Amino acid sequence: VYTWAKEHGLQDMRKDPTKTSLQLNKDSAKGEVGFCKLQNVFYNFQLDGPSRVDVRVGDKIIDIKWTDNPNYNLAVCGHITRDDAADYFVLMRGPADGVMEYAGHISRDEFYDNCTTMTGHDGRPFWLLNASQLNKGLIPNLL
């Protein structure tokens, strides 16, 4: 993903200044694959497809977010709006080289109805939802 994005001039949207984009891509991919194993679905390896597509199951699109902090909440970049977001957001937490936790999932509409707008250290806005508001268990009716 990192190499393809660099070759195609895509903007670096990393939020963690302590890691390179390459390392963040590697680490977040581990969370994405972990979710796929949990849900028993296949990861989307089509790099030139629509943005924000980590997993596509039938007609549903899932955007998987990962953080290495086990206490963090679900954060989504501010440029992603209700009109162009995935059908579901998923939060995976924990160290990329350790045990990750599936914090839960939430539908697009539930997320935008309940999130708060924040400003990051870089001055860019993002949407934030407390992890306690995520639905536990697997995403229903995917298959």
Secondary structure, DSSP 8 states (H G I E B T S, - for coil): -HHHHHHTT-------TTS-HHHHHHHHHHHHHHHHHHHT------TTS-TT-SEEETTEEEEEEEES-TT--EEEETT--TTTS-SEEEEEES-TTS--EEEEEEEHHHHHHH-EEEE-TTS-EEEEE-GGGSB-S--TT--
